[in-house]
Amino acid sequence: GHINETYLVEGGGDDAWMLQRVNHEIFPHVPELMENVRRVTTHLEEKRRRGELRDGERSLEFVPAQDGRMY
């Protein structure tokens, strides 16, 4: 929509990746936005490892770009 564009890339088997393009007019500070998302995702992953999420609940997994950035 107006906030971002989302794409689903499906690989072989169960592999799938969700890509999002952020609207820079809505979110002009992309590094700060992505740091907030990373913090929440890390928190949820830690809860998952401790067994604190319900069965079937998952968190995002970020795949860094070739330059190491998360956006």
Phi, psi and omega in degrees: 000223185277337183274317179203173172246137183240136179232140175252124178248117181257131177258195177289149178067227183268002182289133176205147179227140176254124178249140177232139174252119185276137175283110184290344175285327179276319182239083184287343184249072186301316180303318179292319177301312182292328176295320177297316179297319179298318179298314180295316180297317178297318179299314180295322179295320177297319177296320179298316180297328178277358180079023184266359175262151179291158178307133178088344178286138181226163174243165178294154171236120180275140175245114183293152174291171181301332179273003177091347180284156180264018177209000000 
